[in-house]
Amino acid sequence: MRTAIYTSRGPAAEVLRIIDRPEPKVSAGEVRVKLAFSGVNPSDVKSRSGLAARASGFPEVTPHSDGAGVIDAVGEGVDKSRIGQRVWTYNGQWERPYGTAAEFITLPSPQCVPLPDSVSFEVGASIGIPLMTAMHAVQACGSLLGKTVLVPGAAGSVGFYVTQLALRAGARVIAIVSNDDKAALASQLGASDAINYKTENVVERVQALTQHQGADAIIDLDAASHAPLYGQLLRFQGKAVVYGSNQPQFSMPFGPMILGFVSVYCFIVYKLPPAEMRQVIDSVQAILADPTLAHPPTAIYSLDDIAAAHQQVERGANAKVLIRL
């Protein structure tokens, strides 16, 4: 099979290469998936570049955690009826060296989730990190009925889903974006307002839009940028749900946080405890059957062009980046 690998961390064009390797053998409790698409996420790019703490430990890595395809073999203890099943995968390269940037992958059977016939493989390869992260982030907010949620990056892969899920939970969404096109997309998804952080004062706009009360929650992709403002952006007993940061450290002024009873909840979808993981997967499966759920636009690359795919993610992709296999 053809697979992408890197043996050292660094720029995509310098470290990523394509090799041929025997198809993997399936072990007990595992299934093998013939992949149609592999999803490229910011965490994959950070791992490959060496920026992520989880980037070390394996002498050779096939990147990417998300994918979609068809099960073509099963190991001992797995029902043979799974052969031929369309599936989406998650945690493909979490704490293991061989991810989904290959023609085949073997994984524990539960990590290969049935993909409804009505859902494309392109969407299937976009679920593992973006939709699962969005689902848990919204669930972690608690009841959102009648509440206001700030969504930085509302036009990105995770924010795209967060916006819709928060609205379905009864929230008002205020999007925080970087240009007019992304503001228009957030509006199409249902955001009541959009703030361009490059041209507007975010705190002033949030305060004006909330009658100087602040938002009930922020679902944040970049704590390094926004955490210093949580005390001003959030109302009394507001909550910040954090799933990312563009810097390894972030700081918050203590006074506004303690006086506002503001709470901060950080998580990484890879390590959700079993009960939360089950809840997220069940919720994702339920909503995938809803044809009104919109999915991000895609930018599709061949396996030979994987470096260019990583570079698009690094630039700030305006689409979900996929590798066709």
N, C-alpha and C positions, 0 to 999 in steps of 0.2 A: 504494500500500500504506500501511497505518497503521504508524507507528513511534514509539517513545519517543526523545526526545533531551534533552540539556541543553547549554547554551552557556556556563554558568558553574558553578563548584563551590559547593556549599552544602547546606542541608537539603533532603531529598527533596521535600517538599511545595512548596518554593519554586522549585526549579530544573528538576524533571522536567516535561515536557509531551508531549502526543501531537500529531503532525502527520501530514499526508498527503504522500507522496513517490512519484515514479514507481518502479516495480519496478526493481531493479538489473539492469544488463546483465552477462552473463557474459563473462569474458575468457579468453584462451588458458590452458589448464591449470587452469581453475576449474570448479566446479559451482555451481549455484544451488539452494538448499534452501527449500522452502515449509515454514516452521517450524510445529510443533504446540505446542511448549513451549520456553520460555527459562528457564534456571536462574539464580537470584540467589545469589551467593556473597559472603562478607565482603569479598573483594578488590574486587568490583564496587562495593560500598557505600563502601569507603574511597576508591576512585578518584573516585566521584561527589562525595563530601564534601570532597575535597581533602586527605585525610590521607595518601594514598599518594604515594610519590615519583614513580610513573608517571602521576600524575593530570593532567599538563599536556602541551601539545603540539598539541592539535587544537581548532579554534574551535568545533566541534560534535561531540558524541559520542552515538551510540546505544549504551547500555551492554550489558554481559553477554557472557561468553565461551562459556557452555555452552548447548547447545540440541539439539533432536531434531526430525526431520521427514522429508520425502520430497524427493529430488532431482527437479526438474522441468525442468532445462536443463543442458547441459554446453557447455564451450568447446572450442575447437580443441585437439586432442591428447588429449582425454579420451574414453574408450570410451562410445559412445552407449548401451550396455547399462546404464549407471549410471542412466539416466532411469527414474524410478519406484522406485528403491531407497530403502528405509528406512535412515536414518543417524543417528548421534549426532555432534556437532561439538565441537571443542575449540579454544581460543585464538581465539575469534571476535573479541574486541576487544583482543587483545594486539598492541600497536604498530600499531594501525590504528583508525580512528575509528568504524567501523560494526559493532556487535555483534549479538547475537541478540534484542534486545528489539524485534523488527520482524517483519512477516509473511513477509519473505524475507531471505536473506543469501547473498552469493556468497563463496566461500572456495576456496583451493587444494584440489584434489581430495583429497590425502592427509589433510586435516583434517576430512574427512567420512567417518566410519568406518561400515561396514555394521552395522546394528542387527538382531540376530536377531529373527525373527518372534515368538518367545515372550516377548520383552522389550518392555514398554510404552514409549511415547514419554515418559511421566513419568519412568521410570527412565533412559531415554536422555538426558534433559536434566539428569540428576543425576550423570553419569559424569565429564565433562571435568575438573573440579577435584577433587571429593571422592574418587572411586574411583581416579583416576590418582595423586593425591597419596598416598593410602593405600598403593597398590601400590608406588610407588617408595620410600616411607618404610620399609616392611617389607623390601623388597629391599635397601635400604641398610644394614640391620642385619646382613646376613650370615646365617649359619646361626643359627636360633633354636630348634633342637631342644633341649628340656630347659631352656631359659633363661626368665628372668622379664622381662617387659616392662611398664613403666608407661605407661598411656594416659590422659593428661589429656583431658577432653572426650570420654570414650568414648561418650557418647550423642549427640554432634554428628554432622554429616554425614560428616566425614572419620573421626573416631574410631569411628563405627559400623562402617565398613569396616575400619579398622585392627584393631579387636578381633577381627573374624572372620578376617582374613588372618593375623594373628599366631598365632592358635589353630591355623589350618590348617598353619602352618609348624612347629608343635610346641611353641609357647611357652605359658607360664603368663601370663595377663594380670591385672594389678591396675589397675582403673579408678580414676580420680580425677574425682569429679563434685561437683555443687553441691547436690543434694537427693536425697531417698529415691526419688522416681520414676525419676530418671536412674540411680540405683544398681540399681534393680530391672530396668531395661532392659538395663544392662550385664551383669547376671547372666543374663538371658535369652539374651544373645548368647554367653555362655560365660565371662565374666570370673570368676575364682575368688574375687576379693574386690573390694570397692569402698570407697574412702575419700572421705568427705564433707569437702572442704577447708574448708568453712565452719564445721564443728563439731569437726573433729579435727585433731590435729597430724600433718601429712602425713609428715614425716621420721620421727617416732616410730612411726607405723603401718607405714611401709615397712620400717623396721629390724626391727620385731617380726615382720612377715610373711615376712621373708627371713632369719630367724635371725641378724640383725645383720650380714648380708653386703652388703646393698644389691641393687638390681635390676641386671640385665645391660644394660638399655637403657631409654631413655625416648623415646617418639615424641611430640614436644611441639608444641602449637599456640600456646603463649604463653611464649616464652623470657624475656620481661621478668619474669614471675612466678616461673619455676622455675629459671632459670640460676643464681641465687645459691645454690641448694640442690643443684645437680648433684653436687658433691663429697660430699654426705651421702646423696643418694638412690641413687647408683650404686656398684657394687662395683668392685674393682680391674680396670682396663682396661674399664670400662663405657663406653657410647657414648650420646650424646644426638643424636638425629636431629630437627632443628628445621625446621618448615615455616611457622611464624608467630610473631608477637610483637605484643602489644597496645600496645607502646611502641617508638619508633624506636631506642632504645638499650637494651642489657642488660649487666649486669656479673656477673662470677664471681670469687669469692675464689681467688687463685692457689694458695695452699698445698694445700687439699684436691684441687684439680684436678691439680696436678703430682705430688703424692704418690700419687694414685690412678690415674695414667696415663689419665685420662679424656679421651676425644676428643669433639669437637663437629662435627657435619656439618649445614650449613645448605643448603637448596635451595628453589627456587621451581619449581613444575611447568611453568610457562609456558616456561622456558628450559632444559629438560633437553637435554643434548647428543643428537645424532641416534641414537647407539647405545642410550642409556638410554631415549629416547623410544620407539624401536621395541620395546624389550623390554617397556616398560610397556604399550603398546597391545596387543601380542600377548598379554600376560598377562591384561589386562582382557578381551579378546575370548574367551579360553579360559574364564575364570571366569564370564562372563555366561551361558554355556550351562548352568551348574550351577543347577538350580532350588532348591537348598538355600541359596544365597547370599541372605541377607535384605537388604532395602533400606530406607532410612529412610522414616518416614511423610512425607507431603507436605502442604504448605499451598499451595493454588492460588488465584491472583488473576487477574483480568482485566487486560488491558493498561491499561485506564483506571484501574485501582487500583494501578499500579506503585509509587507513592509509599508506599502502605500496605505493600506487599511489602518495600520497602527498610527501612521502619521496623521490621517484624518481625525482619528480620535484625539490625538494630542493637540491638534489645532482647535478642538472644540467642535465636534461633529454636529451638524444640523440634521442628522438622521441617525438611525440605528445602523451601525456598520456590521456587515455580515461577510463571511467567506463562503463562497459556493464550493462544494466538494463533489 
